[in-house]
Amino acid sequence: MVYSESPAGRGAAVVVETQCPFCSVQCKMTVAEEEKSIPGQFRAKYKVEGIPNLASEGRVCVKGMNAHQHAAHSQRLLHPLIRSNGELVPCSWDEAMAVISERFQAISEKYGPDANAVYGGGSLTNETAYLLGKFARVALGTRYIDYNGRFCMSAAASAGSKTFGIDRGLTFRLSDIPHARCIVLAGTNIAECQPTLLPYFNQAKENGATIIVIDPRRTATAAIADMHLAIRPGTDAMLADAMLKIIVDEGLLDEGFVQARTTGYEELKTYLDSFDLSRAADLCGLDVELIREAAVSYAMADTGMVLTARGVEQQTDGHLAVRRYLNLVLATGKIGREGCGYGAITGQGNGQGGREHGQKADQLPGYRSIENEEDRAYIASVWGVKPSSLPGKGVSAYEMMELIHEGEIKSLFVMGSNPVVSNPNAGLVEEGLNHLDFLVVADMFMSETARFADLVLPVTSYMENEGTLTNLEGLVLLRKAAREAPGEALHDWMILCSIADRLGKGEYFDFHEPEEIFNELRLASKGGIADYFGITYDRLRRDEGVYWPCPSEEESGTGLLFRQSFAHPDGKAVFSVMPGNPWVGVSEEYPLILTNGRVLSHYLTGVQTRRSPSLLARELENFVEIHPITARRYRIRDGEWVEIVSEHGRFTVRSRIKEHIREDTLFVPMHWGGVQNVNHATRPELDPFCKMPGFKTAAVRIRSLRQW
């Protein structure tokens, strides 16, 4: 914290160095809070400025510029709330902790420890994510823990692990992007989701790069593209296969790289020999020659990158779709050198670190497997428990909602997430939470999920809670905090330690500051795939950040992966040969494809951004984008309320008639709950490999709500 003199008549300005709480870039910034007296009131004035850093180079987007507005909002939860006579009323922390420990223990004794479950979030710090996994397995003894990152990165994570032997958002550094001569952006709208990264791609264009955007909408990102492939949602795997067939048939394969550094190509070649290119183009809704132009441009470029995001990944074949794009990378040898590689554009602020250290149902810290006996033994030794005491693998986030609905899970502890809005098939989720024996929600605001809770616990914001986060390129950053917690709000990690102590497990959670937790995390990650052992708070205070893996304090960390070998035991990457099937779920009753996504001014379920007046003013309510021809067919006028219905549910939004979307596709943002929640209509089917829901493909119909 830095204090500086302020203009006459005003108090001292408090300048807090922090970083944006929103997307995976994690831009560094200062927030100057200046209090001034106004007749009859006391008001704070804020000024936000970017700090030069490795990721955003000092840029801050509109969300970061206004993030302080939710941190200082009058609707912040300031005291614990307990349900009494159907209403949530204030209570003391002592009462809240007593009730939590009593209810968790009673449920465990009656139904077994697995009747309790934990649901985390990809915006929690590494310290809290690590502690949450330990809390579930040591304090509660339950195998049921997962987090909202399951809906963000699971397809890319599982695909990267199978292909490369390691999962890290970017295999390259952000600073490598301008050196790429061809960039494929598949299912990612960087201009709105990670806008501070856009200058890297603009610089690549200035250097002569060809940019190819694959998206059913002509987004702000597509506006900078040399080629826009307006793909039919659900056919990404088919498109990638089509591009690869063209590359192979036209002799553009990097045979030396394929032979020396990969396995599985011959099987893939057999599959491609019988691949019907014309049929694939027809299913994708694209012209064969446009696909050919894109494939040849990427293959012939000296350097190139492929980046995917939720448009490709949030599908029931998302794992295979990403692996198909990775086939393109391997076939052309464009990885492990400057200007080359694959990148999964992480969505949440700590989507990368949040999945590395124990929040996922199948993982232990350091990206270890909970089903591997050596991994279990090592983590048990760090935690000071017996390996046999650690529960086994649980289920994915949505599958936990199903178990809640079925009554198998009786209590749920939610921290840093809003599952009522973020899960598919939202109606089932609401019904399940409403019938839980006990629901605890830790949040800054009264979210849609918190309204169902028996206890609501107030937590601190990004400006108040210190800790580390790992951005999309695998750079571990220290977020400083210097603002006092409002009211009785506590840091999330403190809450976990307090509950664990009440449950008689305090000796395993004897932490007094985030750095102590991080030092245990470092040890727990040592020797794992995501090795943080060489990263310390002192290094992070001194340097801008450190890339993982970083096995020792003498090493600088690895920014560009796979220069010499991949992370599989044989050092080779693996082609995917399993054929996939495109989604063709539309019917006469449900003739349109519903897909969802983000808008620039909001984030995730909007709990924070809708408390920012500046951001809310940009988008007050939800909407559906519909093509003019489709709107005429269904007699829909611009700006009127419409109802969108699938076999799973319905929701209501305003219409926006736009030419930049496919005629067979509707686009709805994901940031609103209640009757505007798009997830009332999304489907519950999951990817068999990673359990990612098919958010991007639901068959729906639409009608105007205008009174005729």
Salt bridges, closest charged atoms under 4 A:
GLU17 OE2 - LYS480 NZ 3.62
GLU33 OE1 - ARG483 NE 3.66
GLU34 OE2 - ARG10 NH1 2.68
GLU49 OE2 - LYS47 NZ 3.33
GLU57 OE1 - ARG59 NH1 2.96
ASP94 OD1 - ARG502 NH2 2.42
ASP114 OD2 - ARG143 NE 3.16
ASP146 OD1 - ARG150 NH2 2.84
ASP167 OD2 - ARG355 NE 2.65
ASP176 OD1 - ARG173 NH2 3.00
ASP226 OD2 - LYS205 NZ 3.44
ASP241 OD1 - ARG324 NE 2.58
ASP249 OD2 - LYS245 NZ 3.27
GLU250 OE2 - ARG292 NH1 2.77
ASP273 OD1 - LYS269 NZ 2.88
GLU289 OE2 - ARG292 NE 3.45
GLU313 OE1 - ARG310 NH2 2.79
GLU338 OE1 - HIS179 ND1 4.00
GLU356 OE1 - HIS357 NE2 3.51
ASP375 OD1 - ARG368 NE 3.77
GLU399 OE2 - LYS691 NZ 3.88
GLU430 OE2 - HIS680 NE2 3.52
GLU431 OE1 - HIS405 NE2 2.88
GLU448 OE2 - ARG610 NH2 3.28
GLU464 OE1 - ARG76 NH2 3.02
GLU464 OE2 - ARG483 NH1 2.81
GLU488 OE2 - HIS79 ND1 3.58
ASP510 OD1 - HIS512 NE2 3.40
GLU515 OE1 - ARG541 NH2 3.09
GLU516 OE1 - HIS512 ND1 3.60
GLU520 OE2 - LYS134 NZ 2.75
ASP538 OD1 - ARG541 NH1 3.16
ASP543 OD1 - ARG542 NE 3.80
GLU553 OE2 - ARG522 NH2 3.59
GLU589 OE2 - ARG701 NH1 3.55
GLU619 OE1 - ARG656 NH2 2.75
GLU621 OE2 - ARG654 NE 2.47
GLU625 OE1 - ARG217 NE 2.95
GLU625 OE1 - HIS660 NE2 2.92
GLU640 OE1 - ARG706 NH1 2.23
GLU643 OE1 - ARG650 NH1 3.38
GLU643 OE1 - ARG703 NE 2.96
ASP664 OD2 - ARG662 NH2 2.87
GLU685 OE1 - ARG683 NH1 3.55
